[in-house]
Amino acid sequence: MIKIKYKRIRAYLYITPVIILILIAFFIRIPILRVRYFDPDEFQHLHGARQIYYGEIPYRDYFDHHTPLLHFILTLLYPIFGEEIRILFVARFIMLVFTGFILFSTFVLARRLYDTYIGFLTILFLSYVLIFLEKTLEIRPDVLAVILWLSSIFFMVKGIQLKQKMKFFLLSGIFMGAAIMTTQKTIFGLPGLFLALLYPFIDRRTGIERKLNFKILLSFFAGLSFIIILFCAFFFVHNALWDFINCNFLMNANWKVRFSPIGYIKQIIRQNPFFPIMSLAGLLIATVSLYKREKVENGSYIPIFCTYSAMVGLFIMPVPYRQYYQIFLPMLCMYSAILLKYVVEFRPIKLLRSIKTKKINILILVFSFLLLCAITIGLIYTLRMSKPAMPNFSNFIKMKNLSTKIYAILWIPFIILILITYILKKREYVIMLVAVAIVIHPLDQMIDQLSQKNDGQLANIKYIMDVTTPSSAVLDGWSGYGFLRPHAYYYYFLHGEMRAMLNEKELTDDLIESAERNNTKIVIYDGDLRALPQKTQDYINSNYVHTGQDNLYIRKEK
């Protein structure tokens, strides 16, 4: 009894710092969400919800290229909070709640496949990935989609483990269908799920007979099809089915502007230098570990296939923005935790004994050696590329000149403690110390989010609200400040990517006619509107005058 209590106390001791750091990363979001600038996408999603609230049908009555589930949910805010600026912060708070569900879903999945400690380490690493903070802080369908996507993976894993429970595969399909109806980008995860469903036909170690696997396939596709058919039926009834399909799938597939994901990958390396190497090495270890029967039986191959599938999507998608990365970040963090535990629990003496008694496969030995070399080289490269510094911490301790060296200095006490605990065979404490040391650099960067103010944006929104009525239309390029007012044109955002999809007539005559018909009062004459053809420029300059407020123009008095 005393021994059991001692083990529990030890568990609390090394888990407690991890939990504290997770809570710090979560609650620091609250002051950040109040002051940080708004991405134009956030205004776009809230504007889409507003138009639905006023009875318009997406894609038919106005253009959008995101599937609509989040917009339908955000519509519920308007009868409660009205058309007021505070709706921005309410929606961001909802994203905070969704982020909590992402962390919980990730923890549950990692614990189901591995253990509780891996679960906590996974959400610790996820909490300190900077692009996770940046994009889940914002009002985006991707935040809800990640919850649904992780739920789909979880129920499939649970179904594989329990074998006969078809309801879990039905639920997996339903959640996957809901994820696609939240953002079509989750389609890039579907091949991973399909491969996972077909895998029992190939690997008999799953213990699933062919007849049972056919039932599993039918259950999953029944759930997936049910949600998709439900949404298609809604748009069919409203004479918008073709518009729904065209805007979300055909236009996105033929998007003219394209760029490589390499730029954002480098950004991840600069922000979290340890994460890319640890996650990819952990993913590789998890993949090789599938030679073990127990790993196949517990469904470990499902998130592995899904991670590969989603990552390949980066190089297929025309514009792989950072919000898409959220789909596979939770799994990569899980594999980072696996790698850390794998390395720390490595016992050289045990390895030597296995070599002497020939109990270890030579291929596994070669793989481990090559992986160790790759990790070492990779960490040297990422650390040289990122040059991690801690300017905020340096300023706090009044040692600003040491901002580029302070990170290396901080590692010294951690390394000493790590060596002591490793020698004392307190390996769980080693894991905890390494994890804490890894996240202090991202924590320092999180503080910078507080300096990215939204005051100017809020001032512009307030000005538009003050000089317009709820029926006054706003013509915008890509600022979003008129999100609480009707738009002047079907294509209500006209950034470079959108302009590339439209012809000359749509950017001139059609736009001008729509602006006149809708009695447009405000033009937000930003860089994107200034990039429109000269005919449209002449129309704006002839009919609108600068208000003196940023780039806001108001219709001239006749």
N, C-alpha and C positions, 0 to 999 in steps of 0.2 A: 504493500500500500504506500509506504514512504517512498519507495523507488519510483512508483508511478507518478506521485506528486512532484518528485524532483524532476522527472522528465518533462512534466507539464510546465514547471517553472522555467526550465531551460528553453523550452519551445517559445514561451512568452518573451523571454529575454532577447532572443535573436529575431523574433518576428516583430516585436514592438517598434524598433526603429524604422523598419520597412513600412509598417502601417502609418506611422507618424509622417513619414515623407510622402506617402500616397495622399494623406489628408491635406498636407501643406499644398501639394500640387493641385488638388481639387479646389480647395477653398480660396486659393489665390486668384482663381478665375472670377470670383464675385466682384472684386474691385476692378479687374481688367475689363469685364464685360460692360461695365458702366462708362468707362472712359475711352476705350480703344476705338479707333476709326472704324467705320462701317465699309465693308467691301460692297461694291455696287450690286453684286449678286444677292446680297441680303435684302436690298430694296426691291429687287426684281421678284423675289419669292413672296414677299409681303404684298407687293402690288398685284401679283397674280391671284393671291388669296382674296384681296379686296374686290377684284373684278368678279370672281366667282360669287362672293357675298352679294354683289349687286345683280346677280342673275345671268352673267355672261358665261359662255361655255369656252373653256380653254381650246386653243387651236382653231376653233371655228370663228370666234369673235375677236380674238387677239392671238398673236404669235407667242408660242413658248416652245422650248425644245427639251423640257424636263417632264418626265411622267408625273402625274398630278397628286399623288397621295398626300404628301406633306402640305400642298396648297389647300387641299380639302380640309385638313386638320387645322391649319392656321386660319381658315375662314371663320372658325368658331370664336376667334378673338374679337372680331369686329362688333358683334352684338353686345359683347361684354365691356370692351374698353373704348369702342368708338374709333373715329378717325383722329387719333391723337398721337403725338410723338412717343408717348410712353409705351405704345404697342411694340416699338423696337426693342425695348428693354425686357418687356414681358416675353417676347418671342425668344430673345437671347437666354432668358432664364429657363425657358422650356428646353433649349439646346443644352443647358447645364444639366437639367434632369435627364435628358437623353444620354448625355455623356456618362452620368452615373450608371445608367443601364448598360452602356457599352462596357464599362469597367467591370460591372457585375457579371455580364454575360461572358466576358473574356475569362474572368476568374473561374466561373462555373465550368467552362469548357476545359481550361487547363487542369483544374482539379479532377475532372472526370477522366481525363486521359493520363494524368500523371499523379500529382499529389497536391496537398494544400499549400505547401511551401512554394512549389513551382507556380501555383496560382497567384500567390502574393507577389512573387518576384516578377511575374509577367505583367501584372497591372502597375507595378512600380516602374518598370522600364517603359511601358506604354504611357504612363502619366508624364514622363519626362522627355518624350519625343516631341520636339518643338513644333513640327508641322501638325501633330495631333492636337496640341493646344491651339495653334493658330486657326485651324480649320473647323474644329468642333466647337470653338467659341462662337462661330458665326452661324447665322440662320441659313442652314443648308439642308437639302433633302438627303445628302450623303450621311448625315449624323443619324437620322432615323433608319436609313437603309443598312447601316452597319449593324444595328441591333437586330434587325430582321434577318440579315445574312448570317450573323453568328448564331442566331436561334435556329436557322435552317440546318447549319452544320451540326449544332449540338444535338438536335433531335435525330439526325441521321446517325450520329455516333451512338447515341443511346439505343436507337433501333437495332443497330448492328450488334451491340453488346447483349441486348435482350432477345434478339432473334425473332421471336414469334409476334411481337407487338407491332402490327401494321399501322396502328394509329400514329406512331412516331414518324413513320415515313410520310404519312398523309400530312402531318403537321409540318414536316420539313419542306414539303412541296408548297404548302400554303404560305409559309414564311418566305420562301424563295420567290414565289409569285408576288407577294406584297413588297419585297425588296425591289423587284424589277419595276413595279408600279410606283415606287418612290423615286428611283433613279434608274434609267435604263443601262447605266454603266455597270450595274451588277451582273449584267448578262455575261461579262467576261469571266465571271466566276462559275457560270453554268457548266462549261466543259469539265471543270474539276469535279463537280457533283455528278455529272454523267459518267465520268470515268470511275468514280467511287462506286456508283451503282452497278457498273459492269464488271468491276474488279472481282467479285465473288465467282463469276463465270470462269475467270482465268486462274485465280489462286484458291485452291480447295481448302487451304488452311483457315479460311474464314468460318468454316463449319456451316455454310449456307448452301443448301441444295438448290439445284437449278429451278425446280418448281417454286420453291419459296422465294428465290430471287426474282422470278417473274412477277410474283405478287408484290414484292417490294417496289419494283419498277412501276407497276400499275398504280400503287398507292401514292408514290411520289408524284407521278405525272397527273394523277387525278387532282391532287391538291394544287399543283402548279397551274393546271389548266383552269380550275375553278375560279381562281383569282383573276387570271388574265381574261377569261370569258366574261366575268362580272364587269370589268372595266370596259371591255369592248362593247358589251350590251348597253352600258350607260351612254357611250358616245354614239352608238348606232341609233338609239332612241332619239337622241338630240341632233341627228343628221351631221355628226362630226367624226364618224369612224375613220373615214379616209384622212381627214385632217390630223387626227390623233396618230395614225400610223405614219403618215408622211412627215409630220413635224418631229416626232420622237425618234423614228428609226431610219427612214430613208434619207432625210436631210442630214441627220447626224452622220450617217454612214458616208455621205458624199460631201462632208464639210471640206471646204476648199483650203482653209488655213490649217496648216499642220506644223508641228514642231516636235523635236526629240525630247524624251524624258531626262536626258543626261544632265541638263541644267539643274533641275530640281533634285536629282540624285546627288549632285555635288553639293547642293545646299544642305541636304540631310547630313552629308559627311562633315561639313563645316559646323553644323549645329550639334550633332551627336556622333563624334568620331568613332566611338566604340561600337555603336549600334549596328551599322551595316555589316561589319566583319563578324561580329558575334551572331547576328541573326542568320546570315547566310551559312556560316559554319554550323550553327545549330540545326538549320534546316537540312543540311547535308548529312549530319549525324543521324537525324530522325529518319531520313530517307534510307540510309544504309541499314539502320536498325530494323527495317522491315523484314530482314532475313530471319528475325526472331519470331517465332510463332505467336507468342503472347501479344506482340505489337500489332500483328495483323488481326488477331481475335478481338482486340479491344477497339478496333476502328481507327487506329492512329494514322492510317493511310488517307483518311478522308480530309482532314485539314491540310495534309501535305499536298495532295492533289489540288485542292482549292487554292492554296497559296501559290503554287506554280502557275496555275491557270490565270489567277488575277494578276500576277506579275508579268506574264506574257502579254496581257492586255495593255500594259503600259506602252508596248512597242507597236500595237495595232491601232489603238485609239488615236484619232487625229490630233486632239489637244489634251494630253495627259496632265491636267492641272493637279495641284497638290491635294485637292479634296478627294480625288480618286484613290490616293495612296491609303486612305483610311480603311479601305476594304481589306487590305492584307497586313496592315501594321499590327493588329492584335495578334495574329498568328506568328509574325516575325518576332514579336516580343516574347512570345511563348518559347520560341526556339532559342532566343538569346538566353533565357533563363535555363533552358536545358543544357546549353553549352557551358554556362558558368558552373552549374552543378556537376556536369561531366568532368570538367577540368579540375575542379577543386577536390572531387572525390577520387581522382586518379591516384593510384598507389603504385609507385615504381617497384617496390619490393614484390608486390603481388604479380606484377608484370614479369619480372625476372624469373620468378618461380614457374609461371605459366610457360615461359619460353623454354626453361630447362626441362620441364615435364611434357613439353610439346602439346599443351592443352589449348594453345591459342593459334588461330588460323593465321598463317603468314600474310595473307591478303589484308586481314584486319590490322595487323601490325604495320604494314606498309602504308595503308590508308591513314592510320593514326599519325604516323610520322609526317606524311605529306601534308595532312591537315594542319598539324602543328606549325610546319614551315609556312604554309599559306596564311595562317592566322598571324604569325609574327611579322611576315612581310606586309600583310594587309594593314596591320595596326601601325607599323612604321609609316606607311604611305598616307593613311588617313590622318594621323597626328601631324605629320609634316604639312599636309594640305590644309588642315583646319586651323593649325596654330592656336589651340584653345587658350583663351585668356579669361580673366574674371574681373572686368573693370568695376562692376558694382561692388563686389566684395572688397576690392583694393581701395576704392573710395571710402568705403565704410570704415576700414581700419587705418585710413589716412596714409596709405602707401600707394598712391596712384601710379608712381613710376615703375612699380613692380607688377602692373596688371598682366603683362605677357609672361611673367615668371611665376606668379603666385599659384597658378594651377599645379605646376610641377612641384613647387614647395609644399603644397597641401598634401600631395601624394606621399611625402616622406613619412609622416606619422602613421598613415594608413598602411604603408608597406611594412613598417616595423611591427604594427599590430597583427597584420596578416601573417607574417613569418612566425611570430610568437604563437598565435592561435593554431597555425598549421602544424608546428612542431608539437604542440600540446594535443594534437589530434582533435581539436574543436572545429571541425570542418564546417559545421553550420554557421559558426561565427565568421569564418573566412568568407563564406558566400555573402553574408550580410555586409561585411566591411567593404568587399570589392564592389558590391552593388551600390552602396552609399557613395563610395569614391567616384563611381562612374556618373552619378546623377548630379553631382554638385556643379559641374560646368553648365548643363542645361538649366539648372535652377537659377544660376546667375543671369542667364539670358532671358528667362521668363520675366524678370523684373523690368526689362526694357519694354515689354508690352504696355506697361503703365504710362510710358512717355508718348505713345502714339495716339494723340488726342482726337476726339471727334467733335470738338467745339464748333469748328467752321462748318462742318456738315449739318449739324443741328441748327445753326443760325440760318443757313440757307433754306432748310425745310420749314422752319418757323416763318420765315419771310414769305415763302410761297403760300403757306396756310393763311397768313394774315391778309394777303392781297387778292386771294381767290375765294370762290365759293365751292361747295362740293361738286358742282356741275362744270366748273371751269377746267378746260383741258390744258395739258402741259406737253410741249414738244421737247424731247430730251435726246441727248446722244447716249451717254453712258455714265451719268452721275447718279441717277436714281432719286434725286431730291423731290421729285413730284410723285412719289409712290402712293401718296394718300389722295391723289386727284386723278381724274380720268386721263388716259393717254390720248394724244392727238392723232396717232397713226397705228395701224394694225401691228406693224413692226415697231414696238414701243421702245426698243433699245437698238441703237445703231452703231455699235462698236465695230472695229475693223473686221472682225470675223463675220459679223452679220452683213456688213456692206459688201463683202466679197461674194455673198450668196445672192445679192439682188442686182437687177439690171438698171440701166440708166433711167428708164421710165419710172421704175419703182422708187428710185432715189430722188426723183424730181417731180414730175407731174402728179403721180399718185400721192406722194407725200403732201404736196402743196394743196391738192384738192381735199384731202382728208383733214388737214389742219384748218382749212377754211370752213369746211362742213361742221367741224366740231367746235368752232368758235374758240380757237386756241388763244388763251390769254398770256401764258408765260412760255418763253423759249429759254431753255438752259443751253446757252451757246458755248458748249465745251469744245474740246479738241476734236471730238468725234463728229459733232455737227459741222464744225469748220472744215472738215475733210469731205463734206458732201459736194456734189457738182455745183458749178458757179450759178446755175439757174436757181437752185435752192438757196444759195447764199444771198443772191439778189432779193429773193422774196423775203427772207428774214430781215435783211437790212432796210428794206423799204417799208416794212410793216411793224417793226419792233424797235424799241429804244432801250438803251442800257439803264438799269435801275440804280446803278451805283453800288449794288450788292453783288460782289463776286462776278460770276459770268451769267447772271440772270437778266433777261430782257423781257420787257412788258409791251403789250400791244399798244400802238400809238392811238391817241384819242382822235376820232374822226370828226 
